[in-house]
Amino acid sequence: MKGNIKALKQTWEYMDKCGTKEGHLVIFDRTEKPWEEKIFRKAGSFKCSELIVWGM
C-alpha cells in the first residue's frame, strides 16, 4: 500500500499490540484543496494485516 510509510508502520504497530489484523488510518488534509480532492478511502494490506486508509 502506498502512502506515508511512517504512519502505516505506526498504525500497524498499534494493531499488533492490540492483537488485531484489521485497522484504520485517518489522514487529515489541512491544505486549501476542494473536498472532492481530499476525501478518499483506500483498502490494502501492510505486513499481512488489512488496513483501510481514509483521507479527509
PDBQT receptor file of N, H, CA, C and O in Angstrom, charges set to zero:
ATOM      1  N   MET A   1       0.852  -1.171   0.000  1.00  0.00    +0.000 N 
ATOM      2  CA  MET A   1       0.000   0.000   0.000  1.00  0.00    +0.000 C 
ATOM      3  C   MET A   1       0.894   1.229   0.000  1.00  0.00    +0.000 C 
ATOM      4  O   MET A   1       1.794   1.357   0.830  1.00  0.00    +0.000 OA
ATOM      5  N   LYS A   2       0.641   2.119  -0.927  1.00  0.00    +0.000 N 
ATOM      6  H   LYS A   2      -0.090   2.015  -1.601  1.00  0.00    +0.000 HD
ATOM      7  CA  LYS A   2       1.409   3.357  -0.987  1.00  0.00    +0.000 C 
ATOM      8  C   LYS A   2       0.890   4.327   0.063  1.00  0.00    +0.000 C 
ATOM      9  O   LYS A   2      -0.221   4.176   0.570  1.00  0.00    +0.000 OA
ATOM     10  N   GLY A   3       1.689   5.303   0.376  1.00  0.00    +0.000 N 
ATOM     11  H   GLY A   3       2.592   5.426  -0.036  1.00  0.00    +0.000 HD
ATOM     12  CA  GLY A   3       1.269   6.305   1.342  1.00  0.00    +0.000 C 
ATOM     13  C   GLY A   3       2.398   6.619   2.287  1.00  0.00    +0.000 C 
ATOM     14  O   GLY A   3       3.555   6.281   2.036  1.00  0.00    +0.000 OA
ATOM     15  N   ASN A   4       2.059   7.254   3.351  1.00  0.00    +0.000 N 
ATOM     16  H   ASN A   4       1.120   7.528   3.555  1.00  0.00    +0.000 HD
ATOM     17  CA  ASN A   4       3.042   7.633   4.348  1.00  0.00    +0.000 C 
ATOM     18  C   ASN A   4       3.462   6.382   5.121  1.00  0.00    +0.000 C 
ATOM     19  O   ASN A   4       2.727   5.901   5.983  1.00  0.00    +0.000 OA
ATOM     20  N   ILE A   5       4.641   5.864   4.809  1.00  0.00    +0.000 N 
ATOM     21  H   ILE A   5       5.238   6.255   4.109  1.00  0.00    +0.000 HD
ATOM     22  CA  ILE A   5       5.117   4.607   5.407  1.00  0.00    +0.000 C 
ATOM     23  C   ILE A   5       5.225   4.728   6.925  1.00  0.00    +0.000 C 
ATOM     24  O   ILE A   5       4.913   3.777   7.641  1.00  0.00    +0.000 OA
ATOM     25  N   LYS A   6       5.661   5.876   7.421  1.00  0.00    +0.000 N 
ATOM     26  H   LYS A   6       5.915   6.648   6.839  1.00  0.00    +0.000 HD
ATOM     27  CA  LYS A   6       5.794   6.057   8.873  1.00  0.00    +0.000 C 
ATOM     28  C   LYS A   6       4.437   5.918   9.560  1.00  0.00    +0.000 C 
ATOM     29  O   LYS A   6       4.332   5.276  10.605  1.00  0.00    +0.000 OA
ATOM     30  N   ALA A   7       3.397   6.518   8.973  1.00  0.00    +0.000 N 
ATOM     31  H   ALA A   7       3.482   7.039   8.124  1.00  0.00    +0.000 HD
ATOM     32  CA  ALA A   7       2.048   6.432   9.555  1.00  0.00    +0.000 C 
ATOM     33  C   ALA A   7       1.502   5.014   9.466  1.00  0.00    +0.000 C 
ATOM     34  O   ALA A   7       0.866   4.531  10.403  1.00  0.00    +0.000 OA
ATOM     35  N   LEU A   8       1.749   4.344   8.343  1.00  0.00    +0.000 N 
ATOM     36  H   LEU A   8       2.266   4.736   7.582  1.00  0.00    +0.000 HD
ATOM     37  CA  LEU A   8       1.287   2.961   8.192  1.00  0.00    +0.000 C 
ATOM     38  C   LEU A   8       1.975   2.060   9.212  1.00  0.00    +0.000 C 
ATOM     39  O   LEU A   8       1.330   1.218   9.837  1.00  0.00    +0.000 OA
ATOM     40  N   LYS A   9       3.281   2.238   9.380  1.00  0.00    +0.000 N 
ATOM     41  H   LYS A   9       3.804   2.922   8.872  1.00  0.00    +0.000 HD
ATOM     42  CA  LYS A   9       4.030   1.422  10.341  1.00  0.00    +0.000 C 
ATOM     43  C   LYS A   9       3.535   1.659  11.767  1.00  0.00    +0.000 C 
ATOM     44  O   LYS A   9       3.361   0.711  12.533  1.00  0.00    +0.000 OA
ATOM     45  N   GLN A  10       3.309   2.928  12.119  1.00  0.00    +0.000 N 
ATOM     46  H   GLN A  10       3.450   3.697  11.496  1.00  0.00    +0.000 HD
ATOM     47  CA  GLN A  10       2.839   3.256  13.465  1.00  0.00    +0.000 C 
ATOM     48  C   GLN A  10       1.462   2.641  13.721  1.00  0.00    +0.000 C 
ATOM     49  O   GLN A  10       1.210   2.102  14.798  1.00  0.00    +0.000 OA
ATOM     50  N   THR A  11       0.585   2.721  12.739  1.00  0.00    +0.000 N 
ATOM     51  H   THR A  11       0.790   3.159  11.864  1.00  0.00    +0.000 HD
ATOM     52  CA  THR A  11      -0.753   2.141  12.884  1.00  0.00    +0.000 C 
ATOM     53  C   THR A  11      -0.657   0.624  13.019  1.00  0.00    +0.000 C 
ATOM     54  O   THR A  11      -1.333   0.032  13.861  1.00  0.00    +0.000 OA
ATOM     55  N   TRP A  12       0.187  -0.015  12.185  1.00  0.00    +0.000 N 
ATOM     56  H   TRP A  12       0.736   0.466  11.501  1.00  0.00    +0.000 HD
ATOM     57  CA  TRP A  12       0.363  -1.459  12.260  1.00  0.00    +0.000 C 
ATOM     58  C   TRP A  12       0.916  -1.873  13.629  1.00  0.00    +0.000 C 
ATOM     59  O   TRP A  12       0.465  -2.870  14.194  1.00  0.00    +0.000 OA
ATOM     60  N   GLU A  13       1.878  -1.128  14.167  1.00  0.00    +0.000 N 
ATOM     61  H   GLU A  13       2.244  -0.318  13.708  1.00  0.00    +0.000 HD
ATOM     62  CA  GLU A  13       2.447  -1.465  15.477  1.00  0.00    +0.000 C 
ATOM     63  C   GLU A  13       1.377  -1.406  16.565  1.00  0.00    +0.000 C 
ATOM     64  O   GLU A  13       1.359  -2.256  17.455  1.00  0.00    +0.000 OA
ATOM     65  N   TYR A  14       0.494  -0.424  16.506  1.00  0.00    +0.000 N 
ATOM     66  H   TYR A  14       0.509   0.266  15.783  1.00  0.00    +0.000 HD
ATOM     67  CA  TYR A  14      -0.602  -0.336  17.476  1.00  0.00    +0.000 C 
ATOM     68  C   TYR A  14      -1.558  -1.520  17.304  1.00  0.00    +0.000 C 
ATOM     69  O   TYR A  14      -2.007  -2.114  18.285  1.00  0.00    +0.000 OA
ATOM     70  N   MET A  15      -1.864  -1.858  16.036  1.00  0.00    +0.000 N 
ATOM     71  H   MET A  15      -1.500  -1.376  15.239  1.00  0.00    +0.000 HD
ATOM     72  CA  MET A  15      -2.735  -3.000  15.768  1.00  0.00    +0.000 C 
ATOM     73  C   MET A  15      -2.114  -4.285  16.311  1.00  0.00    +0.000 C 
ATOM     74  O   MET A  15      -2.810  -5.116  16.894  1.00  0.00    +0.000 OA
ATOM     75  N   ASP A  16      -0.807  -4.446  16.119  1.00  0.00    +0.000 N 
ATOM     76  H   ASP A  16      -0.241  -3.770  15.645  1.00  0.00    +0.000 HD
ATOM     77  CA  ASP A  16      -0.107  -5.639  16.591  1.00  0.00    +0.000 C 
ATOM     78  C   ASP A  16      -0.181  -5.748  18.111  1.00  0.00    +0.000 C 
ATOM     79  O   ASP A  16      -0.396  -6.835  18.646  1.00  0.00    +0.000 OA
ATOM     80  N   LYS A  17      -0.003  -4.627  18.808  1.00  0.00    +0.000 N 
ATOM     81  H   LYS A  17       0.172  -3.743  18.374  1.00  0.00    +0.000 HD
ATOM     82  CA  LYS A  17      -0.100  -4.632  20.277  1.00  0.00    +0.000 C 
ATOM     83  C   LYS A  17      -1.494  -5.010  20.746  1.00  0.00    +0.000 C 
ATOM     84  O   LYS A  17      -1.661  -5.656  21.781  1.00  0.00    +0.000 OA
ATOM     85  N   CYS A  18      -2.500  -4.598  19.968  1.00  0.00    +0.000 N 
ATOM     86  H   CYS A  18      -2.365  -4.074  19.128  1.00  0.00    +0.000 HD
ATOM     87  CA  CYS A  18      -3.891  -4.903  20.333  1.00  0.00    +0.000 C 
ATOM     88  C   CYS A  18      -4.316  -6.294  19.882  1.00  0.00    +0.000 C 
ATOM     89  O   CYS A  18      -5.379  -6.777  20.273  1.00  0.00    +0.000 OA
ATOM     90  N   GLY A  19      -3.491  -6.941  19.061  1.00  0.00    +0.000 N 
ATOM     91  H   GLY A  19      -2.627  -6.549  18.743  1.00  0.00    +0.000 HD
ATOM     92  CA  GLY A  19      -3.819  -8.286  18.601  1.00  0.00    +0.000 C 
ATOM     93  C   GLY A  19      -4.870  -8.337  17.514  1.00  0.00    +0.000 C 
ATOM     94  O   GLY A  19      -5.610  -9.316  17.420  1.00  0.00    +0.000 OA
ATOM     95  N   THR A  20      -4.953  -7.300  16.688  1.00  0.00    +0.000 N 
ATOM     96  H   THR A  20      -4.352  -6.504  16.764  1.00  0.00    +0.000 HD
ATOM     97  CA  THR A  20      -5.945  -7.285  15.615  1.00  0.00    +0.000 C 
ATOM     98  C   THR A  20      -5.245  -7.314  14.259  1.00  0.00    +0.000 C 
ATOM     99  O   THR A  20      -4.110  -6.855  14.129  1.00  0.00    +0.000 OA
ATOM    100  N   LYS A  21      -5.916  -7.845  13.270  1.00  0.00    +0.000 N 
ATOM    101  H   LYS A  21      -6.838  -8.217  13.376  1.00  0.00    +0.000 HD
ATOM    102  CA  LYS A  21      -5.377  -7.907  11.916  1.00  0.00    +0.000 C 
ATOM    103  C   LYS A  21      -6.077  -6.919  10.984  1.00  0.00    +0.000 C 
ATOM    104  O   LYS A  21      -5.811  -6.913   9.782  1.00  0.00    +0.000 OA
ATOM    105  N   GLU A  22      -6.967  -6.084  11.523  1.00  0.00    +0.000 N 
ATOM    106  H   GLU A  22      -7.183  -6.089  12.500  1.00  0.00    +0.000 HD
ATOM    107  CA  GLU A  22      -7.674  -5.087  10.725  1.00  0.00    +0.000 C 
ATOM    108  C   GLU A  22      -7.597  -3.748  11.433  1.00  0.00    +0.000 C 
ATOM    109  O   GLU A  22      -7.758  -3.671  12.651  1.00  0.00    +0.000 OA
ATOM    110  N   GLY A  23      -7.348  -2.681  10.658  1.00  0.00    +0.000 N 
ATOM    111  H   GLY A  23      -7.218  -2.744   9.668  1.00  0.00    +0.000 HD
ATOM    112  CA  GLY A  23      -7.256  -1.361  11.272  1.00  0.00    +0.000 C 
ATOM    113  C   GLY A  23      -7.573  -0.257  10.283  1.00  0.00    +0.000 C 
ATOM    114  O   GLY A  23      -7.717  -0.492   9.083  1.00  0.00    +0.000 OA
ATOM    115  N   HIS A  24      -7.677   0.952  10.812  1.00  0.00    +0.000 N 
ATOM    116  H   HIS A  24      -7.560   1.143  11.787  1.00  0.00    +0.000 HD
ATOM    117  CA  HIS A  24      -7.994   2.135  10.017  1.00  0.00    +0.000 C 
ATOM    118  C   HIS A  24      -7.007   3.235  10.343  1.00  0.00    +0.000 C 
ATOM    119  O   HIS A  24      -6.607   3.411  11.494  1.00  0.00    +0.000 OA
ATOM    120  N   LEU A  25      -6.618   3.976   9.314  1.00  0.00    +0.000 N 
ATOM    121  H   LEU A  25      -6.943   3.834   8.379  1.00  0.00    +0.000 HD
ATOM    122  CA  LEU A  25      -5.752   5.144   9.455  1.00  0.00    +0.000 C 
ATOM    123  C   LEU A  25      -6.485   6.315   8.824  1.00  0.00    +0.000 C 
ATOM    124  O   LEU A  25      -6.903   6.229   7.670  1.00  0.00    +0.000 OA
ATOM    125  N   VAL A  26      -6.649   7.403   9.558  1.00  0.00    +0.000 N 
ATOM    126  H   VAL A  26      -6.309   7.472  10.496  1.00  0.00    +0.000 HD
ATOM    127  CA  VAL A  26      -7.313   8.597   9.043  1.00  0.00    +0.000 C 
ATOM    128  C   VAL A  26      -6.269   9.683   8.852  1.00  0.00    +0.000 C 
ATOM    129  O   VAL A  26      -5.516  10.008   9.770  1.00  0.00    +0.000 OA
ATOM    130  N   ILE A  27      -6.233  10.238   7.650  1.00  0.00    +0.000 N 
ATOM    131  H   ILE A  27      -6.845   9.974   6.904  1.00  0.00    +0.000 HD
ATOM    132  CA  ILE A  27      -5.294  11.305   7.322  1.00  0.00    +0.000 C 
ATOM    133  C   ILE A  27      -6.091  12.580   7.078  1.00  0.00    +0.000 C 
ATOM    134  O   ILE A  27      -6.968  12.617   6.215  1.00  0.00    +0.000 OA
ATOM    135  N   PHE A  28      -5.782  13.620   7.838  1.00  0.00    +0.000 N 
ATOM    136  H   PHE A  28      -5.069  13.590   8.539  1.00  0.00    +0.000 HD
ATOM    137  CA  PHE A  28      -6.456  14.905   7.699  1.00  0.00    +0.000 C 
ATOM    138  C   PHE A  28      -5.612  15.830   6.828  1.00  0.00    +0.000 C 
ATOM    139  O   PHE A  28      -4.466  16.136   7.158  1.00  0.00    +0.000 OA
ATOM    140  N   ASP A  29      -6.188  16.268   5.720  1.00  0.00    +0.000 N 
ATOM    141  H   ASP A  29      -7.119  16.019   5.453  1.00  0.00    +0.000 HD
ATOM    142  CA  ASP A  29      -5.510  17.159   4.787  1.00  0.00    +0.000 C 
ATOM    143  C   ASP A  29      -5.950  18.586   5.108  1.00  0.00    +0.000 C 
ATOM    144  O   ASP A  29      -7.103  18.950   4.880  1.00  0.00    +0.000 OA
ATOM    145  N   ARG A  30      -5.037  19.386   5.633  1.00  0.00    +0.000 N 
ATOM    146  H   ARG A  30      -4.099  19.091   5.818  1.00  0.00    +0.000 HD
ATOM    147  CA  ARG A  30      -5.376  20.744   6.057  1.00  0.00    +0.000 C 
ATOM    148  C   ARG A  30      -5.063  21.790   4.988  1.00  0.00    +0.000 C 
ATOM    149  O   ARG A  30      -5.083  22.989   5.264  1.00  0.00    +0.000 OA
ATOM    150  N   THR A  31      -4.775  21.334   3.768  1.00  0.00    +0.000 N 
ATOM    151  H   THR A  31      -4.759  20.360   3.544  1.00  0.00    +0.000 HD
ATOM    152  CA  THR A  31      -4.494  22.267   2.685  1.00  0.00    +0.000 C 
ATOM    153  C   THR A  31      -5.791  22.886   2.175  1.00  0.00    +0.000 C 
ATOM    154  O   THR A  31      -6.879  22.518   2.617  1.00  0.00    +0.000 OA
ATOM    155  N   GLU A  32      -5.670  23.809   1.261  1.00  0.00    +0.000 N 
ATOM    156  H   GLU A  32      -4.785  24.109   0.902  1.00  0.00    +0.000 HD
ATOM    157  CA  GLU A  32      -6.827  24.525   0.716  1.00  0.00    +0.000 C 
ATOM    158  C   GLU A  32      -7.478  23.823  -0.474  1.00  0.00    +0.000 C 
ATOM    159  O   GLU A  32      -8.213  24.455  -1.233  1.00  0.00    +0.000 OA
ATOM    160  N   LYS A  33      -7.221  22.534  -0.646  1.00  0.00    +0.000 N 
ATOM    161  H   LYS A  33      -6.624  22.021  -0.029  1.00  0.00    +0.000 HD
ATOM    162  CA  LYS A  33      -7.826  21.784  -1.748  1.00  0.00    +0.000 C 
ATOM    163  C   LYS A  33      -9.333  21.673  -1.553  1.00  0.00    +0.000 C 
ATOM    164  O   LYS A  33      -9.816  21.739  -0.423  1.00  0.00    +0.000 OA
ATOM    165  N   PRO A  34     -10.087  21.502  -2.650  1.00  0.00    +0.000 N 
ATOM    166  CA  PRO A  34     -11.521  21.229  -2.518  1.00  0.00    +0.000 C 
ATOM    167  C   PRO A  34     -11.746  19.866  -1.860  1.00  0.00    +0.000 C 
ATOM    168  O   PRO A  34     -10.897  18.981  -1.969  1.00  0.00    +0.000 OA
ATOM    169  N   TRP A  35     -12.869  19.692  -1.187  1.00  0.00    +0.000 N 
ATOM    170  H   TRP A  35     -13.558  20.410  -1.098  1.00  0.00    +0.000 HD
ATOM    171  CA  TRP A  35     -13.184  18.445  -0.505  1.00  0.00    +0.000 C 
ATOM    172  C   TRP A  35     -13.141  17.249  -1.451  1.00  0.00    +0.000 C 
ATOM    173  O   TRP A  35     -12.758  16.149  -1.052  1.00  0.00    +0.000 OA
ATOM    174  N   GLU A  36     -13.538  17.469  -2.713  1.00  0.00    +0.000 N 
ATOM    175  H   GLU A  36     -13.850  18.362  -3.037  1.00  0.00    +0.000 HD
ATOM    176  CA  GLU A  36     -13.557  16.368  -3.677  1.00  0.00    +0.000 C 
ATOM    177  C   GLU A  36     -12.162  15.764  -3.873  1.00  0.00    +0.000 C 
ATOM    178  O   GLU A  36     -12.041  14.586  -4.210  1.00  0.00    +0.000 OA
ATOM    179  N   GLU A  37     -11.119  16.556  -3.666  1.00  0.00    +0.000 N 
ATOM    180  H   GLU A  37     -11.217  17.513  -3.393  1.00  0.00    +0.000 HD
ATOM    181  CA  GLU A  37      -9.752  16.070  -3.810  1.00  0.00    +0.000 C 
ATOM    182  C   GLU A  37      -9.191  15.504  -2.506  1.00  0.00    +0.000 C 
ATOM    183  O   GLU A  37      -8.234  14.730  -2.534  1.00  0.00    +0.000 OA
ATOM    184  N   LYS A  38      -9.765  15.873  -1.378  1.00  0.00    +0.000 N 
ATOM    185  H   LYS A  38     -10.542  16.502  -1.355  1.00  0.00    +0.000 HD
ATOM    186  CA  LYS A  38      -9.262  15.438  -0.079  1.00  0.00    +0.000 C 
ATOM    187  C   LYS A  38      -9.833  14.100   0.377  1.00  0.00    +0.000 C 
ATOM    188  O   LYS A  38      -9.140  13.311   1.019  1.00  0.00    +0.000 OA
ATOM    189  N   ILE A  39     -11.092  13.847   0.048  1.00  0.00    +0.000 N 
ATOM    190  H   ILE A  39     -11.655  14.488  -0.473  1.00  0.00    +0.000 HD
ATOM    191  CA  ILE A  39     -11.783  12.680   0.606  1.00  0.00    +0.000 C 
ATOM    192  C   ILE A  39     -11.501  11.437  -0.234  1.00  0.00    +0.000 C 
ATOM    193  O   ILE A  39     -11.722  11.422  -1.444  1.00  0.00    +0.000 OA
ATOM    194  N   PHE A  40     -11.005  10.394   0.439  1.00  0.00    +0.000 N 
ATOM    195  H   PHE A  40     -10.825  10.406   1.422  1.00  0.00    +0.000 HD
ATOM    196  CA  PHE A  40     -10.758   9.127  -0.242  1.00  0.00    +0.000 C 
ATOM    197  C   PHE A  40     -10.786   7.982   0.767  1.00  0.00    +0.000 C 
ATOM    198  O   PHE A  40     -10.721   8.192   1.979  1.00  0.00    +0.000 OA
ATOM    199  N   ARG A  41     -10.884   6.778   0.236  1.00  0.00    +0.000 N 
ATOM    200  H   ARG A  41     -10.936   6.608  -0.748  1.00  0.00    +0.000 HD
ATOM    201  CA  ARG A  41     -10.810   5.544   1.023  1.00  0.00    +0.000 C 
ATOM    202  C   ARG A  41     -10.003   4.550   0.205  1.00  0.00    +0.000 C 
ATOM    203  O   ARG A  41     -10.346   4.260  -0.941  1.00  0.00    +0.000 OA
ATOM    204  N   LYS A  42      -8.939   4.032   0.786  1.00  0.00    +0.000 N 
ATOM    205  H   LYS A  42      -8.661   4.268   1.717  1.00  0.00    +0.000 HD
ATOM    206  CA  LYS A  42      -8.108   3.040   0.103  1.00  0.00    +0.000 C 
ATOM    207  C   LYS A  42      -7.929   1.837   1.017  1.00  0.00    +0.000 C 
ATOM    208  O   LYS A  42      -7.535   1.974   2.175  1.00  0.00    +0.000 OA
ATOM    209  N   ALA A  43      -8.216   0.681   0.493  1.00  0.00    +0.000 N 
ATOM    210  H   ALA A  43      -8.536   0.570  -0.448  1.00  0.00    +0.000 HD
ATOM    211  CA  ALA A  43      -8.036  -0.553   1.256  1.00  0.00    +0.000 C 
ATOM    212  C   ALA A  43      -6.802  -1.267   0.737  1.00  0.00    +0.000 C 
ATOM    213  O   ALA A  43      -6.534  -1.278  -0.465  1.00  0.00    +0.000 OA
ATOM    214  N   GLY A  44      -6.069  -1.850   1.636  1.00  0.00    +0.000 N 
ATOM    215  H   GLY A  44      -6.287  -1.840   2.612  1.00  0.00    +0.000 HD
ATOM    216  CA  GLY A  44      -4.873  -2.591   1.251  1.00  0.00    +0.000 C 
ATOM    217  C   GLY A  44      -4.351  -3.380   2.427  1.00  0.00    +0.000 C 
ATOM    218  O   GLY A  44      -5.043  -3.557   3.429  1.00  0.00    +0.000 OA
ATOM    219  N   SER A  45      -3.127  -3.851   2.298  1.00  0.00    +0.000 N 
ATOM    220  H   SER A  45      -2.566  -3.707   1.484  1.00  0.00    +0.000 HD
ATOM    221  CA  SER A  45      -2.536  -4.604   3.396  1.00  0.00    +0.000 C 
ATOM    222  C   SER A  45      -1.152  -4.052   3.704  1.00  0.00    +0.000 C 
ATOM    223  O   SER A  45      -0.471  -3.493   2.843  1.00  0.00    +0.000 OA
ATOM    224  N   PHE A  46      -0.764  -4.227   4.947  1.00  0.00    +0.000 N 
ATOM    225  H   PHE A  46      -1.316  -4.680   5.646  1.00  0.00    +0.000 HD
ATOM    226  CA  PHE A  46       0.554  -3.816   5.415  1.00  0.00    +0.000 C 
ATOM    227  C   PHE A  46       1.008  -4.869   6.397  1.00  0.00    +0.000 C 
ATOM    228  O   PHE A  46       0.358  -5.086   7.420  1.00  0.00    +0.000 OA
ATOM    229  N   LYS A  47       2.113  -5.524   6.102  1.00  0.00    +0.000 N 
ATOM    230  H   LYS A  47       2.640  -5.347   5.271  1.00  0.00    +0.000 HD
ATOM    231  CA  LYS A  47       2.654  -6.596   6.940  1.00  0.00    +0.000 C 
ATOM    232  C   LYS A  47       1.577  -7.650   7.236  1.00  0.00    +0.000 C 
ATOM    233  O   LYS A  47       1.386  -8.052   8.384  1.00  0.00    +0.000 OA
ATOM    234  N   CYS A  48       0.894  -8.079   6.203  1.00  0.00    +0.000 N 
ATOM    235  H   CYS A  48       1.050  -7.753   5.271  1.00  0.00    +0.000 HD
ATOM    236  CA  CYS A  48      -0.133  -9.149   6.291  1.00  0.00    +0.000 C 
ATOM    237  C   CYS A  48      -1.357  -8.762   7.122  1.00  0.00    +0.000 C 
ATOM    238  O   CYS A  48      -2.102  -9.642   7.553  1.00  0.00    +0.000 OA
ATOM    239  N   SER A  49      -1.580  -7.480   7.355  1.00  0.00    +0.000 N 
ATOM    240  H   SER A  49      -0.975  -6.765   7.005  1.00  0.00    +0.000 HD
ATOM    241  CA  SER A  49      -2.782  -7.018   8.062  1.00  0.00    +0.000 C 
ATOM    242  C   SER A  49      -3.584  -6.108   7.143  1.00  0.00    +0.000 C 
ATOM    243  O   SER A  49      -3.020  -5.336   6.368  1.00  0.00    +0.000 OA
ATOM    244  N   GLU A  50      -4.915  -6.209   7.240  1.00  0.00    +0.000 N 
ATOM    245  H   GLU A  50      -5.373  -6.837   7.870  1.00  0.00    +0.000 HD
ATOM    246  CA  GLU A  50      -5.778  -5.357   6.421  1.00  0.00    +0.000 C 
ATOM    247  C   GLU A  50      -5.809  -3.963   7.023  1.00  0.00    +0.000 C 
ATOM    248  O   GLU A  50      -6.063  -3.798   8.216  1.00  0.00    +0.000 OA
ATOM    249  N   LEU A  51      -5.554  -2.970   6.200  1.00  0.00    +0.000 N 
ATOM    250  H   LEU A  51      -5.348  -3.104   5.231  1.00  0.00    +0.000 HD
ATOM    251  CA  LEU A  51      -5.523  -1.591   6.672  1.00  0.00    +0.000 C 
ATOM    252  C   LEU A  51      -6.288  -0.709   5.705  1.00  0.00    +0.000 C 
ATOM    253  O   LEU A  51      -5.994  -0.688   4.510  1.00  0.00    +0.000 OA
ATOM    254  N   ILE A  52      -7.269   0.021   6.219  1.00  0.00    +0.000 N 
ATOM    255  H   ILE A  52      -7.507   0.004   7.190  1.00  0.00    +0.000 HD
ATOM    256  CA  ILE A  52      -8.056   0.959   5.432  1.00  0.00    +0.000 C 
ATOM    257  C   ILE A  52      -7.535   2.366   5.749  1.00  0.00    +0.000 C 
ATOM    258  O   ILE A  52      -7.439   2.759   6.912  1.00  0.00    +0.000 OA
ATOM    259  N   VAL A  53      -7.199   3.117   4.687  1.00  0.00    +0.000 N 
ATOM    260  H   VAL A  53      -7.278   2.798   3.743  1.00  0.00    +0.000 HD
ATOM    261  CA  VAL A  53      -6.728   4.493   4.864  1.00  0.00    +0.000 C 
ATOM    262  C   VAL A  53      -7.828   5.417   4.372  1.00  0.00    +0.000 C 
ATOM    263  O   VAL A  53      -8.307   5.298   3.244  1.00  0.00    +0.000 OA
ATOM    264  N   TRP A  54      -8.219   6.343   5.245  1.00  0.00    +0.000 N 
ATOM    265  H   TRP A  54      -7.830   6.439   6.161  1.00  0.00    +0.000 HD
ATOM    266  CA  TRP A  54      -9.255   7.337   4.942  1.00  0.00    +0.000 C 
ATOM    267  C   TRP A  54      -8.595   8.699   4.832  1.00  0.00    +0.000 C 
ATOM    268  O   TRP A  54      -7.762   9.050   5.667  1.00  0.00    +0.000 OA
ATOM    269  N   GLY A  55      -8.946   9.456   3.833  1.00  0.00    +0.000 N 
ATOM    270  H   GLY A  55      -9.623   9.170   3.154  1.00  0.00    +0.000 HD
ATOM    271  CA  GLY A  55      -8.463  10.825   3.703  1.00  0.00    +0.000 C 
ATOM    272  C   GLY A  55      -9.623  11.784   3.826  1.00  0.00    +0.000 C 
ATOM    273  O   GLY A  55     -10.717  11.533   3.320  1.00  0.00    +0.000 OA
ATOM    274  N   MET A  56      -9.370  12.884   4.503  1.00  0.00    +0.000 N 
ATOM    275  H   MET A  56      -8.481  13.088   4.914  1.00  0.00    +0.000 HD
ATOM    276  CA  MET A  56     -10.402  13.928   4.623  1.00  0.00    +0.000 C 
ATOM    277  C   MET A  56      -9.765  15.251   4.912  1.00  0.00    +0.000 C 
ATOM    278  O   MET A  56     -10.463  16.256   5.049  1.00  0.00    +0.000 OA
TER     279      MET A  56
